[in-house]
Amino acid sequence: MLVYVSHLFNGDRCNIRKAKRITRHLQKNDLANLYVCPLTALSHLDDGDLSEDDEIELRLDLLSMAERLIVASSCDGFVEKEIAFSKLVKMEVMRLEENGELQPFTE
């Protein structure tokens, strides 16, 4: 199964490193599934290469291939749109807690 790992960016490249570390940890502990995060998947692009609309379109295209969304940070506009899309298509949405446990997303 493809699992989409959502993480805020907010223009802070440190968030890409955090997202990479989280996604790596999830992947190493679950080789039966494929974990992908848009921050790492699109990291070859520079800030400003895409408009906000183009970026969310790419993110939602990627998310549409997944069977589960894991929210691994606080929410920004992109994360909120990913959550809304997931709920719209009845996709399972989980939250990664600080202690590393996955819980159903309830916000």
Secondary structure, 3 states (H helix, E strand, C coil): CEEEEECCCCCCHHHHHHHHHHHHHHHHCCCCCEEECHHHHCCCCCCCCCCHHHHHHHHHHHHCCCCEEEECCCCCHHHHHHHHHHHHCCCEEEEECCCCCEEECCC
